[in-house]
Amino acid sequence: MGFRFLKTYNFRNLKDAKIPLPARTIYLVGENGQGKSNFLEAIHLLCFGSSFRTKVDKLIITHEKKEMAIIGLLEKEQENVRINFKFSGKKQIEVNGKKIKDRKELLYNTPCILFCHEDIGFVKGSPDRKRWFMNQTIGLYDPLFIDDLRKYSHLLKMRNSALKEGKIDILSVIDIQLVPQALTIMEKRTKLMEEFQEPFSKVFSTISGFKEKVELEYIPSWKGVSTFDDGMKALEITKKRDLKFGISNSGPHRDNIGFKAEGRDFTKEASTGQLRLISLIMRVAQGNFYTGKVNKKPILLLDDVLLELDPMRRKKFISSLPEYEQAFFTFLPEENILNSRDDSVLVYNVTDGVIS
């Protein structure tokens, strides 16, 4: 199962074509800038309804064109799912001819797990990137969590507007609505991080080769807050500061993830290579965690992430990949991984947007 074909029209630098995908594992081989990542982006758009490279949809249209489209046929156990993604000034997504009103509906199909260089942000980057990882992981198996985040973000925006305008009288009205949403998000993130440690540790022990064990830590902005009254008190504590700066300085939108090695902050002493390896482990664990939660296998997208691994870790990493419905790898021509591929692997060469 997986995608049987992908058809693109005016998408990035890819030439308009229908690409058959009759294999479970597919290699895309080519030099940088030829279109390998664009192909993965197209798959991602069909799985999530959004790009992993830009938030501006019009940027994915071929230069000097005004519209684009991607069509994919996803083979599943009970039925085939045809997904159409179109953009001509406005995004439109259809599944089997029915318009999708909310992108989260796509998650009921087979979501993908993306491995890319930017994933290092889950480990070394800003708290915002770490929160994003938590949110995405929960959203894969609990689409309703996406609504929780939207409601909280809406109330937070209202609160910040009131703070900037000095409307103290309506703060309490907003806070009464915001705190329950905040508690829901914190509860789900707490449960996630408690459960995620086990799959993370299993993959870590297999791949890393580190002497020390790295443990994950959920760092909530509201420490010790578990009830409505606790949340209201937390907002009251920062109220004066919030009014001064015109922004909410505490809450789930300020949560973080820590990486601890024997109680120390691992990210401050680890090399870039070690940090990147941890980010790969996070993604493998994410795939395993998803499968454990919903008993489904994801589609994997691996965008030039193996080149920096030494041969031993590369071998361990590949053997530790989550079970998948289909996997797409991008490689440079000189990578020796191609010499050891299985005969069942489909290899496409990518040159100047042509996949052949």
N, C-alpha and C positions, 0 to 999 in steps of 0.2 A: 504494500500500500504506500501511498504518498502521491506526489504530483506526477501525472502521466504526461503532461506537456505544459509548456509555458509559451504564451504568445505575447509579443510586445509590439507596441505601435507608438512611435515618437517618444520612447523612453530613454532618457539620458543619451549615451553615445551608441546604444545598442541598435543594430540594424533591424528593421521590421522583419520579424521571422517567427515561425512556430517551431519551437525546440522540443523534440521528443525526449522524455525522461523515463525510459523503461527500466531503470536500475534503482536499486536501493541505495547504492553509494555512487556518487558522481564527483569526479575531479574536474575542476576548471583550471586549465594551465595557460599561463601567458605572462608577458612582462607587465610591469606596473602601468596603470593608465589605459589598459586595453578594454576594460569592461567587466572584469571578473566580479568585482565588488558590486557593480551595478546589477548584475544578474542576481546576486544574493539579496540585494535591496528589493528587487522585484518580488522575490519569494516572500520577504518580510512584509511587504505591503499587502500581499494577499492573506497573510496569516494574522496581521495585527491592524491593517488599515492605516498604517503610518510608516514613515521612513525611520531608519535608525541613524540617518546622516543629516537630516534637515527637518525643521518644523514648518518650512515654507513649501507647500505642495507645488507651486508653480516652478520651483527650481528643478523638479525632476523631469520636466518636459524638455525634449530635444531643443537645442538652441534654434531660435527663430521660428519655432512651431508654436501653435496656440492650444493644442490639445494632445492628450496622450491616453493610452489604455494598456492595461495588462489583463490577460485572461489566463486562468489556470484551471485544470481539471484535477481535482483531488479525489483519489480513489480511497474509499472507506469500506468497512466490512459490509454494511447494509445498503449503501447507496453511493453513487458518485456525486461529488459536489463541484459544481462549476462556479468559480468566483470571478467576478468582473470588477476591476478597479478602473474608474475613469476620472479624468480631470480636464475640464475645459472652463476654467474660471471658478468652478465649484466641484467639490469631491462627490463622487457617486459610487457606491459599492452595492453590488448585487450578488446574491447567493441563489443559484438555481432560478434566476430571473426575478427574484424578489428583492426589492430595495431594502438595504439595511439602514435602519434609523440610528443605530448606535454601534460604534466600533466594537464594543464589548461582546456583541453577539457573535463576532468572528471566533471568539475563544472557545465556543462550543464545537468548532471544527478542531483541527489539529494545530495548536500553536507551535511556534519554533523557538528554539534556544539559540541565541546568537553569541558566537565567540569572536571578539574583535579587539584591536589594540586599545581602544578607548575603555575597555573593561577595567583597566588598571585603576580607573577612577573609583571603582567600588572599594578599593583598598587604600589608595594613597590620595584620592581626590577629595573634593569638598563634601561636607555632610549631605548636601543636596543629592549628590550622585549615590551615596550610600542609602539614603532614604528611597531613592528611585529603585534601587535593587530590591529592597524589602517590599516596596509597593508592587513591583512587577511580579515578584515571586508569589505573593499572596493572590494577586489578580489572576494568575494562571489557573488556580483551582477554585477561587472564590470571586467570580465576576461581580458579585454584589459589593465587594470591597471598593470597586471603582466608583460606585455611587456614594459610598461613605466618604471617599476622598473628595469627590466633587462637592458634596454638601458642606464638608468642612471648609474647603477652599472658598466657597461662596460666602459662608459666614465670616471667614477670616478677612476676606476682601471688604465686607461691610464694616467689620470692626476697625480695620485700618483706616477706612474712609472716615469713620466717626472720630477716630483719634486725631487724624490730621485736621479735621474741621472743629475739633474741640467740643464735640457734642457728647458731653459727659452723661447727660440724662438718658441717652438711649443705649449706653454701653451695657448696662445691667440686663436690658432686654435681649441684646445680642448674645451676651455671655451665657445666659440661661439656655439658649439654643446651642451654642458652640461647645460647651463643656461635654454634654452627652456624646456628641460626634467625636470629640477629641478622645474620650475614654474608650469608645469603640475601636478607634484606630490603634490606640496604645495597647489595648487588650489583644488585638489580632497580631500586632507586631511582636508583642511579648511572647505569645504562643509560637509564632513563627520561629523566632530566634532560639527558643528552647528546643523545638523539634528539629531545626536545621543543623544544630551542632553535630548530631550523630552522622548524617550523610556527609557533612563536611569533613569530619574527623576521619571517616573511613577512606575517603578519596585522598585526603592529606597524607595519611600514613602510607598509602600505596605509591603516590607519585613524588612527594616532596624531597625525601632524603634528608630533611632537616633533623638536626639533633634534638631540637626543642619542639614541643607540641604547641601549636597555635590554636587559641580558643577565641571564639566570637563573643562579643559582649554588646548587648542592646543598651544604649545610653539614652534614656528618655530625657527630654527637656524638663518635664515635671517629675522629679524624683520623689518617690513615696506617695504619689497621687494615685488613688484607686477608687475614690468615690466622688459623687457630684460635689459635695461640700469641699472636698480636698481641691478639686479643680477650680472652684470659685475662689477659694483662698489663694491659690497659686496666681490667678489673674489679678487679685487684689494686691498681692505683694509687688507685682511689677507694674501696677497701674500708673503710678507717678512717672516711672521711666518711660512707659509706653506713650503717655501723653506728651512727654518732653520731646521724644523723637518721632512721634506720629506713626508708630508701627508696633505691632505685637511682638514683644521680645521673648515670649515663651510659649510653649505648646508643641504638639506633634510635628509642626513644620520646622522645628529646631532639633529634632531627634538625630541620633548619630549611631554608628556602629564602631566598636573598638576591636582591635586585633591584639590579643595579649599572648605573650610568651613568658611563662613563669612570672606573671604579674606585670611585666614591662610592656610598653607600647612597641609592638613588633615593627610597626611602620617607620619608626624613627631610626632603627638600626639596620633594617633590611636593605639589601641591594635592589636596584631596579629589576634585575632578573628574578629575584626572589618575590618581589611584589607582583610582577607580571604572572609568575607561576601561581601565586595565591589567587589571582583573579581568574585564571583558568580553572582552578580547583573549585572556586565559587560557582562557576557556570556548570561544571560537571555535576556538582552537588545539587544545583538547581534543577537540572534535568532528572536526576534520580528522585529528588523530592517530589517533583510534579507527578512522575509515574507512580510513586508510592501513594500519593493522595487520590488520584483519579483513575488509576489503573489504565492509563493511556500512555503511548509512547510519543514523544515530540519529534518534530523535524529539526535537524541540527544544521546550522550554518556556521562554518568555520572559515574566517576571512584572514588568511595569511598569518595564523597564530602559531604555527609549528616551527617556523624558520629559526626563531631565537632559542629553541630548546635544544639541549645537547642530545645526541642519539639515544642515550639510555632513558632520559626523562621523556623524550618524544615517544619512545616505544611504550613506556608505562602509561603515558597520557592516552595514547590511542587505545590501549587495551582497557583503560578505565572509563572510556566514554559511556554515557548513558545508553541504554537500549533505545533504539530510534526506529521510526517508520522509514525515514529517508535522511540521508546526510549529504551535504554539499560542501566540498573542500575547495579552497583556492590555493594554487601553488605557483611559484615561479618555475620556469623551465629547468633551472639548474638544481632544484631540490631533489635529492636522491631518494626521497620517499616514493617516488614514482617507480623506481626499479623493483620495489618489493610489494607492489599492489597485487591484490587478488584478481584473478581472471574475470570475476563477476563485476568488477568496477568499470563504470562507463567513464571514459576520458574524453573531454572536449577541449579543443584548443581555442583560445580567445585572442583574436587579433583585430585591432581597430574596430571593435564592436561586432565583429562577425564570430559566431560560435559554430564551430564545425568539428 
